[in-house]
């Protein structure tokens, strides 16, 4: 809204061009366009890499790697439909329900790793207990 002119101080006048320019510069119009195309969820690449790298640890190269590159590699290693997401300059955009699918995949992987870890710990404890019994004889 423009309040620069003394005559217009009592009435608020909306400068449509200025408002449109501000919306465009702040990325609001781009966000609306993306949501209308069906990509309501978004995440920055570094956050995606940190959260979902567990899905495909073997495809991530060693050392510093661009977040967008890593994200594309992780998604390529999953069975996710490529039309379910769209890569932007700084963020990845997902269609509705896609993040839920990724979370389910992540939960399955974590449960698998935790079960494996528990089995190894139980095996270690049983071997230690068995050795203690053998030493007592």
N, CA and C atoms as a LAMMPS dump frame, in Angstrom:
ITEM: TIMESTEP
0
ITEM: NUMBER OF ATOMS
411
ITEM: BOX BOUNDS ff ff ff
-5.0000000000000000e+02 5.0000000000000000e+02
-5.0000000000000000e+02 5.0000000000000000e+02
-5.0000000000000000e+02 5.0000000000000000e+02
ITEM: ATOMS id mol type element x y z
1 1 1 N 0.832 -1.166 0
2 1 2 C 0 0 0
3 1 3 C 0.879 1.232 0
4 2 1 N 0.431 2.233 -0.652
5 2 2 C 1.222 3.442 -0.785
6 2 3 C 0.654 4.543 0.102
7 3 1 N 1.491 5.087 0.969
8 3 2 C 1.087 6.178 1.855
9 3 3 C 1.975 7.403 1.634
10 4 1 N 2.683 7.454 0.534
11 4 2 C 3.649 8.514 0.301
12 4 3 C 3.003 9.868 0.06
13 5 1 N 1.923 9.902 -0.612
14 5 2 C 1.284 11.154 -0.971
15 5 3 C 0.47 11.67 0.212
16 6 1 N 0.658 12.97 0.577
17 6 2 C -0.042 13.549 1.724
18 6 3 C -1.549 13.549 1.518
19 7 1 N -2 13.715 0.294
20 7 2 C -3.433 13.73 0.022
21 7 3 C -4.042 12.347 0.25
22 8 1 N -3.249 11.314 0.105
23 8 2 C -3.776 9.959 0.213
24 8 3 C -3.573 9.356 1.601
25 9 1 N -3.073 10.111 2.545
26 9 2 C -2.806 9.566 3.872
27 9 3 C -4.07 9.096 4.575
28 10 1 N -5.17 9.759 4.337
29 10 2 C -6.404 9.379 5.012
30 10 3 C -7.02 8.137 4.389
31 11 1 N -6.781 7.909 3.139
32 11 2 C -7.331 6.728 2.482
33 11 3 C -6.188 5.828 2.043
34 12 1 N -6.359 4.565 2.255
35 12 2 C -5.348 3.594 1.824
36 12 3 C -5.622 3.234 0.376
37 13 1 N -4.629 3.435 -0.446
38 13 2 C -4.754 3.121 -1.859
39 13 3 C -3.808 1.964 -2.159
40 14 1 N -4.344 0.948 -2.763
41 14 2 C -3.54 -0.212 -3.118
42 14 3 C -2.938 0.012 -4.492
43 15 1 N -1.627 -0.045 -4.533
44 15 2 C -0.918 0.064 -5.802
45 15 3 C -0.741 -1.363 -6.332
46 16 1 N -1.606 -1.772 -7.23
47 16 2 C -1.64 -3.152 -7.715
48 16 3 C -0.311 -3.584 -8.322
49 17 1 N 0.321 -2.7 -9.077
50 17 2 C 1.607 -3.041 -9.7
51 17 3 C 2.681 -3.29 -8.641
52 18 1 N 2.691 -2.44 -7.602
53 18 2 C 3.673 -2.59 -6.53
54 18 3 C 3.441 -3.901 -5.771
55 19 1 N 2.197 -4.196 -5.457
56 19 2 C 1.871 -5.427 -4.739
57 19 3 C 2.262 -6.649 -5.572
58 20 1 N 1.946 -6.637 -6.846
59 20 2 C 2.295 -7.737 -7.738
60 20 3 C 3.809 -7.924 -7.804
61 21 1 N 4.536 -6.801 -7.902
62 21 2 C 5.999 -6.847 -7.938
63 21 3 C 6.547 -7.45 -6.639
64 22 1 N 5.991 -7.044 -5.496
65 22 2 C 6.45 -7.562 -4.208
66 22 3 C 6.166 -9.061 -4.086
67 23 1 N 4.995 -9.475 -4.515
68 23 2 C 4.651 -10.894 -4.467
69 23 3 C 5.575 -11.72 -5.358
70 24 1 N 5.888 -11.18 -6.519
71 24 2 C 6.766 -11.881 -7.45
72 24 3 C 8.184 -11.969 -6.876
73 25 1 N 8.699 -10.871 -6.336
74 25 2 C 10.067 -10.843 -5.806
75 25 3 C 10.227 -11.734 -4.574
76 26 1 N 9.187 -11.862 -3.779
77 26 2 C 9.262 -12.681 -2.569
78 26 3 C 8.984 -14.158 -2.835
79 27 1 N 8.743 -14.51 -4.074
80 27 2 C 8.54 -15.907 -4.434
81 27 3 C 7.15 -16.439 -4.151
82 28 1 N 6.243 -15.569 -3.757
83 28 2 C 4.889 -16.013 -3.434
84 28 3 C 4.18 -16.531 -4.679
85 29 1 N 4.298 -15.813 -5.775
86 29 2 C 3.626 -16.233 -7.004
87 29 3 C 4.181 -17.555 -7.515
88 30 1 N 5.499 -17.729 -7.396
89 30 2 C 6.117 -18.988 -7.822
90 30 3 C 5.625 -20.141 -6.949
91 31 1 N 5.519 -19.891 -5.651
92 31 2 C 5.008 -20.915 -4.733
93 31 3 C 3.577 -21.301 -5.046
94 32 1 N 2.759 -20.321 -5.36
95 32 2 C 1.364 -20.587 -5.722
96 32 3 C 1.306 -21.391 -7.013
97 33 1 N 2.139 -21.023 -7.975
98 33 2 C 2.163 -21.743 -9.251
99 33 3 C 2.542 -23.212 -9.039
100 34 1 N 3.542 -23.443 -8.212
101 34 2 C 3.993 -24.809 -7.942
102 34 3 C 2.901 -25.604 -7.219
103 35 1 N 2.253 -24.982 -6.24
104 35 2 C 1.173 -25.672 -5.521
105 35 3 C 0.017 -26.003 -6.451
106 36 1 N -0.284 -25.097 -7.364
107 36 2 C -1.366 -25.353 -8.316
108 36 3 C -1.02 -26.499 -9.253
109 37 1 N 0.264 -26.665 -9.545
110 37 2 C 0.686 -27.777 -10.402
111 37 3 C 0.632 -29.099 -9.645
112 38 1 N 0.402 -29.028 -8.353
113 38 2 C 0.263 -30.254 -7.574
114 38 3 C 1.475 -30.643 -6.759
115 39 1 N 2.336 -29.708 -6.415
116 39 2 C 3.516 -29.988 -5.603
117 39 3 C 3.46 -29.168 -4.309
118 40 1 N 2.564 -29.537 -3.378
119 40 2 C 2.363 -28.701 -2.195
120 40 3 C 3.454 -28.818 -1.133
121 41 1 N 4.224 -29.902 -1.131
122 41 2 C 5.258 -30.081 -0.116
123 41 3 C 6.627 -29.759 -0.684
124 42 1 N 7.454 -29.13 0.146
125 42 2 C 8.798 -28.76 -0.303
126 42 3 C 9.797 -28.974 0.82
127 43 1 N 11.058 -29.151 0.426
128 43 2 C 12.117 -29.361 1.398
129 43 3 C 13.436 -28.906 0.773
130 44 1 N 14.281 -28.231 1.561
131 44 2 C 15.58 -27.827 1.025
132 44 3 C 16.457 -29.077 0.892
133 45 1 N 17.386 -29.02 -0.042
134 45 2 C 18.189 -30.198 -0.377
135 45 3 C 18.992 -30.735 0.807
136 46 1 N 19.596 -29.851 1.592
137 46 2 C 20.417 -30.32 2.714
138 46 3 C 19.569 -31.075 3.737
139 47 1 N 18.353 -30.608 3.96
140 47 2 C 17.447 -31.283 4.892
141 47 3 C 17.048 -32.658 4.346
142 48 1 N 16.768 -32.712 3.037
143 48 2 C 16.412 -33.989 2.411
144 48 3 C 17.571 -34.97 2.533
145 49 1 N 18.77 -34.5 2.238
146 49 2 C 19.967 -35.353 2.296
147 49 3 C 20.15 -35.919 3.702
148 50 1 N 20.007 -35.067 4.701
149 50 2 C 20.202 -35.5 6.078
150 50 3 C 19.14 -36.521 6.497
151 51 1 N 17.905 -36.303 6.098
152 51 2 C 16.804 -37.16 6.545
153 51 3 C 16.71 -38.48 5.773
154 52 1 N 16.969 -38.456 4.473
155 52 2 C 16.691 -39.625 3.641
156 52 3 C 17.932 -40.309 3.062
157 53 1 N 19.129 -39.896 3.46
158 53 2 C 20.334 -40.549 2.937
159 53 3 C 20.405 -42.008 3.375
160 54 1 N 19.689 -42.346 4.428
161 54 2 C 19.647 -43.729 4.911
162 54 3 C 19.001 -44.666 3.892
163 55 1 N 18.195 -44.119 2.98
164 55 2 C 17.51 -44.944 1.982
165 55 3 C 18.471 -45.514 0.938
166 56 1 N 19.558 -44.806 0.681
167 56 2 C 20.507 -45.26 -0.341
168 56 3 C 21.917 -44.804 0.021
169 57 1 N 22.484 -45.334 1.118
170 57 2 C 23.803 -44.859 1.555
171 57 3 C 24.923 -45.166 0.566
172 58 1 N 24.749 -46.194 -0.258
173 58 2 C 25.811 -46.587 -1.192
174 58 3 C 25.918 -45.684 -2.411
175 59 1 N 24.903 -44.884 -2.696
176 59 2 C 24.952 -44.04 -3.893
177 59 3 C 25.513 -42.655 -3.601
178 60 1 N 25.723 -42.341 -2.32
179 60 2 C 26.22 -41.014 -1.957
180 60 3 C 27.741 -41.03 -1.992
181 61 1 N 28.341 -40.201 -2.848
182 61 2 C 29.806 -40.161 -2.931
183 61 3 C 30.43 -39.586 -1.658
184 62 1 N 31.68 -39.945 -1.419
185 62 2 C 32.401 -39.418 -0.262
186 62 3 C 32.734 -37.951 -0.472
187 63 1 N 32.929 -37.244 0.632
188 63 2 C 33.311 -35.843 0.568
189 63 3 C 32.121 -34.926 0.393
190 64 1 N 32.425 -33.665 0.181
191 64 2 C 31.373 -32.662 0.017
192 64 3 C 30.736 -32.801 -1.354
193 65 1 N 29.435 -32.939 -1.354
194 65 2 C 28.694 -33.083 -2.603
195 65 3 C 27.506 -32.138 -2.558
196 66 1 N 27.201 -31.562 -3.686
197 66 2 C 26.058 -30.668 -3.818
198 66 3 C 24.787 -31.378 -3.364
199 67 1 N 23.983 -30.696 -2.544
200 67 2 C 22.753 -31.28 -2.013
201 67 3 C 21.781 -31.712 -3.086
202 68 1 N 21.689 -30.942 -4.149
203 68 2 C 20.776 -31.287 -5.242
204 68 3 C 21.226 -32.587 -5.905
205 69 1 N 22.529 -32.714 -6.112
206 69 2 C 23.089 -33.92 -6.74
207 69 3 C 22.805 -35.155 -5.88
208 70 1 N 23.036 -35.037 -4.574
209 70 2 C 22.798 -36.155 -3.66
210 70 3 C 21.314 -36.518 -3.634
211 71 1 N 20.46 -35.503 -3.596
212 71 2 C 19.012 -35.738 -3.582
213 71 3 C 18.584 -36.512 -4.818
214 72 1 N 19.085 -36.103 -5.977
215 72 2 C 18.737 -36.794 -7.22
216 72 3 C 19.224 -38.243 -7.197
217 73 1 N 20.407 -38.487 -6.625
218 73 2 C 20.942 -39.852 -6.537
219 73 3 C 20.094 -40.713 -5.597
220 74 1 N 19.719 -40.146 -4.449
221 74 2 C 18.894 -40.89 -3.491
222 74 3 C 17.553 -41.25 -4.125
223 75 1 N 16.918 -40.27 -4.745
224 75 2 C 15.617 -40.518 -5.359
225 75 3 C 15.726 -41.501 -6.517
226 76 1 N 16.835 -41.447 -7.245
227 76 2 C 17.044 -42.387 -8.34
228 76 3 C 17.198 -43.819 -7.855
229 77 1 N 17.718 -43.987 -6.637
230 77 2 C 17.92 -45.324 -6.081
231 77 3 C 16.64 -45.905 -5.481
232 78 1 N 15.652 -45.065 -5.246
233 78 2 C 14.374 -45.558 -4.719
234 78 3 C 13.456 -45.903 -5.885
235 79 1 N 12.376 -46.572 -5.574
236 79 2 C 11.406 -46.951 -6.609
237 79 3 C 10.326 -45.882 -6.76
238 80 1 N 10.657 -44.656 -6.377
239 80 2 C 9.686 -43.559 -6.419
240 80 3 C 9.453 -43.092 -7.854
241 81 1 N 8.214 -42.837 -8.174
242 81 2 C 7.83 -42.353 -9.504
243 81 3 C 8.435 -40.963 -9.731
244 82 1 N 9.214 -40.768 -10.785
245 82 2 C 9.84 -39.461 -11.046
246 82 3 C 8.843 -38.317 -11.237
247 83 1 N 7.594 -38.628 -11.545
248 83 2 C 6.6 -37.554 -11.687
249 83 3 C 6.048 -37.115 -10.334
250 84 1 N 6.455 -37.792 -9.254
251 84 2 C 5.961 -37.466 -7.918
252 84 3 C 6.754 -36.343 -7.26
253 85 1 N 7.826 -35.91 -7.911
254 85 2 C 8.639 -34.831 -7.35
255 85 3 C 9.204 -33.968 -8.471
256 86 1 N 9.632 -32.783 -8.093
257 86 2 C 10.21 -31.829 -9.047
258 86 3 C 11.373 -31.133 -8.356
259 87 1 N 12.535 -31.131 -8.986
260 87 2 C 13.713 -30.489 -8.41
261 87 3 C 13.771 -29.026 -8.83
262 88 1 N 13.902 -28.149 -7.839
263 88 2 C 14.057 -26.726 -8.1
264 88 3 C 15.509 -26.329 -7.92
265 89 1 N 15.768 -25.025 -7.81
266 89 2 C 17.143 -24.55 -7.636
267 89 3 C 17.683 -24.844 -6.244
268 90 1 N 16.867 -24.619 -5.217
269 90 2 C 17.322 -24.802 -3.843
270 90 3 C 16.487 -25.807 -3.072
271 91 1 N 15.339 -26.202 -3.623
272 91 2 C 14.425 -27.1 -2.919
273 91 3 C 13.922 -28.184 -3.851
274 92 1 N 13.423 -29.227 -3.222
275 92 2 C 12.731 -30.272 -3.971
276 92 3 C 11.26 -30.196 -3.595
277 93 1 N 10.399 -30.335 -4.585
278 93 2 C 8.956 -30.218 -4.4
279 93 3 C 8.324 -31.585 -4.614
280 94 1 N 7.353 -31.91 -3.759
281 94 2 C 6.707 -33.218 -3.805
282 94 3 C 5.209 -33.088 -4.012
283 95 1 N 4.663 -34.034 -4.759
284 95 2 C 3.208 -34.119 -4.877
285 95 3 C 2.652 -34.618 -3.548
286 96 1 N 1.368 -34.382 -3.34
287 96 2 C 0.717 -34.807 -2.1
288 96 3 C 0.876 -36.316 -1.925
289 97 1 N 1.265 -36.728 -0.731
290 97 2 C 1.424 -38.141 -0.421
291 97 3 C 2.82 -38.688 -0.641
292 98 1 N 3.646 -37.985 -1.384
293 98 2 C 4.986 -38.49 -1.691
294 98 3 C 5.875 -38.52 -0.452
295 99 1 N 5.789 -37.488 0.379
296 99 2 C 6.593 -37.48 1.604
297 99 3 C 6.18 -38.62 2.533
298 100 1 N 4.895 -38.95 2.554
299 100 2 C 4.428 -40.071 3.378
300 100 3 C 5.047 -41.381 2.889
301 101 1 N 5.152 -41.545 1.582
302 101 2 C 5.783 -42.741 1.012
303 101 3 C 7.259 -42.79 1.412
304 102 1 N 7.953 -41.653 1.307
305 102 2 C 9.367 -41.597 1.699
306 102 3 C 9.536 -41.898 3.19
307 103 1 N 8.636 -41.378 4.014
308 103 2 C 8.699 -41.643 5.454
309 103 3 C 8.491 -43.127 5.743
310 104 1 N 7.563 -43.758 5.023
311 104 2 C 7.346 -45.202 5.196
312 104 3 C 8.598 -45.987 4.811
313 105 1 N 9.233 -45.594 3.709
314 105 2 C 10.469 -46.254 3.277
315 105 3 C 11.561 -46.077 4.332
316 106 1 N 11.65 -44.872 4.883
317 106 2 C 12.648 -44.564 5.906
318 106 3 C 12.381 -45.38 7.172
319 107 1 N 11.111 -45.461 7.582
320 107 2 C 10.753 -46.247 8.768
321 107 3 C 11.115 -47.719 8.587
322 108 1 N 10.838 -48.272 7.404
323 108 2 C 11.182 -49.671 7.129
324 108 3 C 12.683 -49.894 7.236
325 109 1 N 13.454 -48.979 6.673
326 109 2 C 14.915 -49.095 6.703
327 109 3 C 15.433 -49.001 8.139
328 110 1 N 14.915 -48.034 8.905
329 110 2 C 15.343 -47.885 10.299
330 110 3 C 14.976 -49.115 11.119
331 111 1 N 13.761 -49.634 10.936
332 111 2 C 13.349 -50.842 11.665
333 111 3 C 14.247 -52.022 11.323
334 112 1 N 14.608 -52.143 10.065
335 112 2 C 15.5 -53.214 9.631
336 112 3 C 16.872 -53.086 10.296
337 113 1 N 17.413 -51.874 10.297
338 113 2 C 18.729 -51.649 10.904
339 113 3 C 18.696 -51.866 12.412
340 114 1 N 17.629 -51.428 13.058
341 114 2 C 17.507 -51.599 14.508
342 114 3 C 17.397 -53.081 14.854
343 115 1 N 16.623 -53.834 14.064
344 115 2 C 16.495 -55.28 14.3
345 115 3 C 17.844 -55.974 14.148
346 116 1 N 18.601 -55.593 13.132
347 116 2 C 19.927 -56.163 12.909
348 116 3 C 20.852 -55.843 14.083
349 117 1 N 20.819 -54.606 14.54
350 117 2 C 21.643 -54.176 15.669
351 117 3 C 21.261 -54.958 16.931
352 118 1 N 19.952 -55.089 17.192
353 118 2 C 19.497 -55.833 18.367
354 118 3 C 19.94 -57.293 18.298
355 119 1 N 19.858 -57.899 17.121
356 119 2 C 20.269 -59.295 16.957
357 119 3 C 21.757 -59.456 17.256
358 120 1 N 22.566 -58.515 16.795
359 120 2 C 24.005 -58.601 17.051
360 120 3 C 24.312 -58.434 18.539
361 121 1 N 23.619 -57.523 19.198
362 121 2 C 23.828 -57.318 20.638
363 121 3 C 23.406 -58.566 21.416
364 122 1 N 22.239 -59.115 21.061
365 122 2 C 21.771 -60.333 21.743
366 122 3 C 22.758 -61.49 21.528
367 123 1 N 23.26 -61.62 20.319
368 123 2 C 24.245 -62.663 20.032
369 123 3 C 25.502 -62.478 20.863
370 124 1 N 25.976 -61.243 20.958
371 124 2 C 27.165 -60.943 21.757
372 124 3 C 26.928 -61.297 23.224
373 125 1 N 25.767 -60.897 23.759
374 125 2 C 25.465 -61.173 25.165
375 125 3 C 25.359 -62.674 25.428
376 126 1 N 24.757 -63.41 24.51
377 126 2 C 24.638 -64.866 24.67
378 126 3 C 26.009 -65.543 24.592
379 127 1 N 26.862 -65.104 23.672
380 127 2 C 28.209 -65.673 23.571
381 127 3 C 29.007 -65.394 24.842
382 128 1 N 28.846 -64.199 25.381
383 128 2 C 29.541 -63.835 26.618
384 128 3 C 29.031 -64.689 27.785
385 129 1 N 27.72 -64.875 27.846
386 129 2 C 27.14 -65.699 28.902
387 129 3 C 27.586 -67.159 28.756
388 130 1 N 27.63 -67.653 27.538
389 130 2 C 28.073 -69.023 27.278
390 130 3 C 29.537 -69.2 27.689
391 131 1 N 30.363 -68.224 27.351
392 131 2 C 31.788 -68.288 27.711
393 131 3 C 31.953 -68.285 29.228
394 132 1 N 31.143 -67.493 29.91
395 132 2 C 31.203 -67.434 31.368
396 132 3 C 30.836 -68.802 31.961
397 133 1 N 29.815 -69.454 31.389
398 133 2 C 29.433 -70.791 31.85
399 133 3 C 30.543 -71.804 31.573
400 134 1 N 31.198 -71.695 30.423
401 134 2 C 32.297 -72.601 30.073
402 134 3 C 33.47 -72.42 31.025
403 135 1 N 33.74 -71.167 31.397
404 135 2 C 34.867 -70.878 32.294
405 135 3 C 34.61 -71.399 33.707
406 136 1 N 33.336 -71.51 34.101
407 136 2 C 32.997 -71.991 35.444
408 136 3 C 33.177 -73.497 35.567
409 137 1 N 33.184 -74.237 34.491
410 137 2 C 33.33 -75.702 34.527
411 137 3 C 34.723 -76.113 34.743
